[in-house]
């Protein structure tokens, strides 16, 4: 095993059983596992390590773009204590906003500009909390951990997510000016406390540790998805549903490359927790004849 996180906190089959009982891991086909992760702390990276060490997959589907996969391989994570420095909010503004706004205009004109504004706001907002997260909830990127661990066992890694330009084109194609204004208006109402906030967000008075534990609950992810659908269904479908379908399609293509008729090739899919239900259902729809006969861990 790679010396990334140290020995697995729970070993072998018992770790997979615990993950399944927690609702973070599904097994829609006998040798196909889907792990839902959260982007805070290091527990999801530990989950990834447990899964890959126990299953020894031939294929690992990861919620990464191909360019980010290349970047991770060029700059692999070294240990849980080697946490990269985070940019200050001002650095985030100057480093990301001009490029995102310019690219948005190039890709989608006015709609692209609004998308660039939304993405810049998200980056800057996160940067205000990043150093506090590093201090109190040390972060290990679960997708980077998956790449390092999969490479160590010579598994095929499939970077299944959109590149930034693909994402921006898709977003500008479905988001009208009216939809952008509605989305920004809802965000402002939530900020002012006049509308229920996204359940995935940190609650007033909630510590980072409490927030991290709550985010590792699949019910929180489901409530966040429902909130997104209520706020702007078109944007939610793009961010969640269409990417779910993309991840499932990548799994199907990987199976065809290995053996189009076999379900015995061990494969894992590692995605954000909000994608767990959709990806699991998509795999089950892909080959329903295997669902009733799936093996247990």
Buried (B, 14 or more C-beta within 10 A) or exposed (E): EBEBBEEBEBEEEEBBBBBBEEBBBBBBBBBBBBBBBBBBBBBBBBBBBBBBBBBEBBBBBBBBBEEBBEEBEEEEBEEBEEBEEBBEBEEBBEEBBEEBBEBBBEBBEEBBBBBBBBBBBEBBEBBEBBBEBBEEBEBBBBBBBBBBBBBBBEBBBBBBBBEBEEBBBBBBEBBBEEBBEBBBEBBEBBEEEEBEBBBBEBEEEEEBEEBBBBBBBBEBBBBBBEBBBEBBEBBBBBBBBBBBEBBBEBBBEBBEEEEEEEBEBBBBBBBBBBBBBBBBBBBBEBBEEBBEEBEEB
